[in-house]
Amino acid sequence: MITNKYKLLTKINSPADYKGFTGEQLVSLSDELREYIIDIVSTNPGHFAASLGVVELTVALHNVFNTPHDKIIWDVGHQAYGHKILTGRRDIFHSLRKLNGISGFPNMQESEYDSFGVGHSSTSISVALGMSVAAKLKKEDRKIVAVIGDGSMTAGLAFEGMNNAGIQNSDLLIILNDNNMAIDRNVGALNEYLLDITTSKTYNKVKDEIWNMLGKIKRFGPNTQSFIQKIENGIKSVILRQSNLFESLNLRYFGPVDGHDVIHLKEILNDLKNIPGPKLLHCITKKGKGYKFAEENQTKWHATSTAFDIKTGMAFKQETKSVGPHYQDVFGETILELAEKNQKILGITPAMPSGCSLNIMMDKMPTRAFDVGIAEQHAVTFAAGLANQGFIPFCNIYSSFMQRAYDQVIHDVALQNQHVVFCLDRGGLVGADGATHHGAYDLSFMRNIPNMIIASPMNEIELRNLMYTAQLDKNNFPFTIRYPRGNGILNKWRVPFEEIEIGRGRTICEGKHLAILTVGPLGNEISNIITTLKSENISIAHYDMRFVKPLDEKLLHLIFSKFDKIITIEDNSIIGGMGSAVAEFMLANDYSAKIKMLGIPDKFIEHGTQEELYKICGYDSVSIYKTVKKMLHKQLVNLNI
């Protein structure tokens, strides 16, 4: 994709290649970098708007700091595409998020410039503080920079990091990339506070006049710098009528500044590089900057799922095997339908209303659906408080994000036996987002929690019915429903609700040679395999367990009394998952059978399509077929099959 139009970018294989650029050249480089990101992502979908918003900041950071000796920690990593291109990955950037290609997030195994691996939000300050303290202890002259978005600032971990940074007196620079957006528009008191700073014309006018009058910060000694800081703090307190949040945490605050003025950013970063101690630079940016459609609809263009026409912004048509709706949309439509009938139902999501489709309920019932910001721990305990007072909160959190709230699930929901319904979206392998986002562990880590019900529907109708079942008053205990990313299989899924008996699986088809036990939508793939095997005179039984906890023990007694060869299949870690639960049942009830567990192995799975990753893990259709044939090999030989 490198062409003659990228006259500067073609010459840059590392940040060292543009250290001597003039201001005008830095502007041109920023323009080329932005255009290159648009070119590549238009043909190879990925996260988009966030990286466009930090192009100038990225160019300035690598120009000013001596990376990779100096460390830049990107929060989440959605905005790190420009960083990857400038640090030696320009010519392989087209492999982004593809199997064996480069990751969509910073990855330490991929480049020495990726100082820390990130995928979940709000980790950058704590990581950067650790590196800064380490540099101090080792007496290294090393600059550490954390780049964090205003959406990520809503998480408790970000505040914990800032609180500790203020007393460590380490040489740490926090850059607050403020675009008033996470994936959806930011919410909460912190967002309002930042808006007060950025929109106060009086404060910004007086601040600029004071800075111009006193000249560049670095020209003054320590005493004068302290005097300047007191003047600015006074201005903020008087004009904004509140103390500065960051200064109160002992972080020297600078800004707000234009995050798209690369020349000014370079000057400011050079100044701040020479000021010791913990400090924060507040940059105002526009998510999707430089691409009209992304600027106008920042939520939609946070990430692209298909290739698109750059001129029109229209997605190219693509063939799809799935005919059903996205599981997230089934959730969104169903919770609204249930809430219309049950006034006790509330919806909660940590900053993912459009991602999980709770925005459908938020539009119709704004007082009964809550976006709590990027704060999974708070979301869970907030739900516990609501449940304690008689409401039935449906707390929708991506499976991999739920890992951050595990203590709250145990202590505040399960131990108190509160009627909270956890809807875990993106369960299983999610594809191109890779190891940081795979929902690989939820069946395992939820299964060992007392009072917890765990279910996974095989299709859209079962998802609706499980949601209906979970909100019934008689089921007033913690209830987890997990479902995958992507499409279902049914055209007609809006059917009347039916209660599902808790802990009851179902027989999909009978057989005599071997039993396959599945949980979740993977079960839909088994019928084709069974049909193929049937043509070879191999008879396979299939059971949809549906509940991982409690298991259908009546069904399992039947299975173990009929079969001595069993395959369990789940889109979850083999360790501690449904297969483990079935094996535990076998041992506890003195059965003896050969069990082959298929699922996610004991290693981190990188990025690729879901189908490619299923194959790597050994539970795609071909692998399942081969596993059946291998398990039955001796028996089939004896039967002359």
Secondary structure as UniProt FT lines:
FT   TURN            4..5
FT   TURN            7..8
FT   HELIX           9..11
FT   HELIX           15..18
FT   TURN            19..20
FT   HELIX           23..43
FT   HELIX           49..53
FT   HELIX           55..64
FT   TURN            67..69
FT   STRAND          71..74
FT   TURN            78..79
FT   HELIX           81..84
FT   HELIX           85..89
FT   HELIX           90..95
FT   TURN            96..97
FT   TURN            99..100
FT   TURN            108..110
FT   TURN            112..113
FT   HELIX           124..137
FT   TURN            138..139
FT   STRAND          144..149
FT   TURN            150..151
FT   HELIX           152..154
FT   HELIX           156..168
FT   STRAND          172..178
FT   HELIX           189..199
FT   HELIX           201..214
FT   HELIX           217..219
FT   HELIX           222..240
FT   HELIX           245..248
FT   TURN            249..250
FT   STRAND          252..258
FT   TURN            259..260
FT   HELIX           262..273
FT   STRAND          279..284
FT   TURN            287..290
FT   HELIX           292..296
FT   TURN            298..299
FT   HELIX           300..302
FT   TURN            310..312
FT   HELIX           327..341
FT   TURN            343..344
FT   STRAND          345..349
FT   HELIX           353..356
FT   TURN            357..358
FT   HELIX           359..364
FT   TURN            366..368
FT   STRAND          369..371
FT   HELIX           376..388
FT   TURN            389..390
FT   STRAND          392..398
FT   HELIX           399..402
FT   HELIX           403..405
FT   HELIX           406..408
FT   HELIX           409..414
FT   TURN            415..417
FT   STRAND          421..425
FT   TURN            432..433
FT   TURN            435..437
FT   HELIX           442..447
FT   TURN            450..451
FT   STRAND          453..455
FT   HELIX           460..470
FT   HELIX           473..475
FT   STRAND          479..482
FT   TURN            502..503
FT   STRAND          506..509
FT   STRAND          514..518
FT   HELIX           521..525
FT   HELIX           526..534
FT   TURN            535..537
FT   STRAND          540..544
FT   STRAND          547..549
FT   HELIX           553..562
FT   STRAND          565..573
FT   TURN            575..576
FT   HELIX           578..588
FT   TURN            589..590
FT   STRAND          594..600
FT   HELIX           610..617
FT   HELIX           621..631
FT   HELIX           633..638
FT   TURN            639..640
//
